[in-house]
Amino acid sequence: MTLPPFFYQVFDALPRQGPGCPGATRKAFSYIPSLPADAAVLDIGCGAGIQTRELAKLTRGTITAVDNHGPFLDAVDAKMKEDGVAGRVTTVHASMDALPFGPRQFDLIWSEGAIFIIGFEKGLWTWKPLLKKGGYLVVSDAAWFEPNPPQELVDFWESEGYTPRTEDQLKELVRIAGYRLIATYRLPEAGWWENYYVPMLARIAELRKTHGKIPEDAALLDMLEHEAEIYRKHKRYYGYTFFILQNP
């Protein structure tokens, strides 16, 4: 999928490119029973590297951060240099459905708020061969929290082309793919609002001054603003759930 340049003009300036927060990264990581001291970690769809930075604090091994947008990888490199861990973190420009790695290379695969790009089920199967036996996969994806969501919310997700499943349905896909489910954890509201939508809405207001009269750009800003409003109105019905899994 090719995104318009203006999309990246919006998101390159944001601290993170999807819902999440450092506290949630740490909480999800806490469910992993143990990792080798020299663990090999793969961060898929790393974006600008907010969670990569946390993983570098939580582990002492090596991290490979992958994204298909070069400026995001540049941001990761800068953060790792700033934190003094550049020697342990390597960035790779690649698509998540064509990763340039051999089988059983990683002790931990992490993908925070990005598996929707390839699809939850496909991601589970595509990435599993990269995990060592006994290795862990941690992903977060959209899920329904309550039944009978309002039609406005259903219509929104249909327009996005990615309809959430219930947590139980996602757990069944985990079982079919042959993983052991260790735990699930719901991203708290702050990961959506304070850490993601508040900076995004400020960025939208800024860009309307220069791009508000360009129809295609204004349409993108309208769409993103609508997304934030949908979450504000209907957050009880959906959110992101972390799945902490093990390759047995």
N, C-alpha and C positions, 0 to 999 in steps of 0.2 A: 504494500500500500504506500503510495507516494503522497506525502502531505505537502500542502502549499507552504512556500517560504514564510508567509506571515504567521502560520501556526508556530513555527520555531521562534519567530520574533516575540511572540507572546510568552512561550515557555522557557526560552533560554534565560530569561531574566528572572525567573521564579526560583526560589530556594529548592523547591521540589516539584516534580512533574506529575505527581499523583497523590492521593490521600495517604497519610502516614505520619509518624512522628518517632523521634529517637526512642522515647519511652516504650513504644509498642515494639520496636525492633528488639530492644533489650528484653522485654517480657517474653516475646516469642522465642528468642534464643534461650531463655532460661529453662524452657521445657526440654531442651536437648540433654539427654542423660550425660554424655561425655563425648569429648573429641580428642584426638591425638594432639600432643603438643605442637607437632609440625603439620597440622591439618591443612589440606589443600581445599580452598573454598572457591566456589564459582558463583559470582553475583550476576544473574541474567537480567537484562533490561535495567541496568544500573542507573540510568538517567544521570543527573548531576552528582550523584554519589553520597547523598545524605546517609543512607543506610550502609553504604560501603565504609564510610567513616566510622560508624558504630561497630561494624563487623571487625574492623582493624583494631578496635579497642578491646573487643570481646575475645579475639583469637590471637594466637601468636605464630600462626603458620603463614602461608602465602594466600593471597587473594587475587583471582582473575576477574576483573570487572568488564562486562560485555555490554555494548550498546551499538546501535546502527547509526547513531548521530554523532559525528566527530566532535562538535563543540561540547557535548555532554562529557565525552571522554577527556577532553582538555580540562574541564572543570574538576573531574575526578583527580587527574594528575596533580592539579594545583592544590587541591585539598590534602592529598596524601603527602605532598612535599611540605606543606605548611605544618602538618602533624608529625613530620619526621618519620613517616613509615613508607616512603616511596619505594624503598628497597624491597618491601614485601608485597607491593600491589602492582599488578600489571594490567594495563587496559588493552582491550582487543576490540577492533571494529568488526562486528559480525552480526548477522541476523540470528535470532533465537531459534529459528527452525533449520539453520544450517551452521551449527557450531563446529569450529575447526579443532575438535578435540577427540582423542581416542577413547576407547572404553575404559571404564573403572579408574578414572583419574582423580576423582574428587571425593573427599570425606563429607563435604557439605555443599549442597546446591541451594542457593537462596534466590528467590524472585519475588520481590515485594511490589504488589500492585501492577504487575506487568504480564502475568500469564494469560490475561484476557486477549492479548495480541495474537497468540497462537491458539488459544482455547484451552480450558482447564484440562479436559480429557487428553487432548493431543500433547500438551505439555508434560503430563504425567508419563506418557509412554515414550515421548521423544527424548526426554532427559534422563530417564531411568538407566539406560546403558552407560551413562557417564559416571554413575555413582559406584563407588566401591561397595563390596558386600558389607552390610552393616552401616553404610553411610546414610546421611540424612538429607531430606528434601524439605524445605520450608517455603511455602508459597502463600500468598494472600489473593483472594478473588472475591468478587461481588456475590452476595447470597441473600435470598429472602429470609427475613427474620420472623415475619408473621404472615399468616395466610390472607387471602383476599385483598391484595393491594388495590388502591384506588385506580380507576381507569386512566387517570392522568399519568400516574406513575408507570403503568403498564405501557401506555403509548410512548412515553419517553424512552424506555428501554428498547422498545421495538424500533424506534427511530435511530437508536444507537447501534442497532444490529447485533446486540449481545444481551440476550435475556438471562437474568440470573436464575440459578437453580436454588432449591432449598439446601440447607446445610446437610440434611440427611441424604439428599440426592448426590451431593458432592462426595460425601463419605462413601457412598456405594461405588462411585467411580474410582475412588482410592482403593477400595477392596478389590475391585475387578482388575485394576492395574498391578495388584500384587504387593502393595505397600502395607506396612504396619502403621496404623494410626496411633500416634503417641498422645496428641492433644490438639484441641482447637482453641482459638483465642480471637475474640472480636475486637477489631480496631475501635478504640474509644472515639467519642464524638470530636474531641479536640484534634484528633488526627485528620478529620475531615474539615472542620471549620477553621479553627485558629491557625493550623499549620498549612492548610492548602487553600481553602476558598477565600479567606481574608486577604492573603497576598495576591491571589488571582484577581479578585474584584478590584483591588487597588491598581493592579496592572491594567485591567480593562479600562478603568476610568482614565488612566494616563494615556492609553493608546487611542481612545475615542477622540482626543484633541487633535491628533494627527491623521487618523485613519477612519474617523467616523463617517466621512462622506464618500468613502470608497466602498461601493456596495458589497463586494465579496468579503472585504475585511470586516465591515460592520456586521455582516451576517454571522461571521465566526464569533465575534465578540458577543453578539446577541445569544448565540447558542451556548457559549460558556456561562454567560450570566444566567440563562435559563436553567442550566445544569445545577448551579449553586442554589437557585430558588427551589428547584425540585427537592434537593436534599434538605433544605431548611423546612419544607412543608411535610416531607414524608419519611424522615430519617428513622422513624420507628419500624418501618417495614423492611429496610434493607441496609446493608453496609458491607464492609470487607471482613472476611474471616480468614485468619491464618490457619493453615493446616501444617502441623509438624509431623512429618512422616519418616519412616525408616525403611530402607531397602534391606529386607531380611536376608 
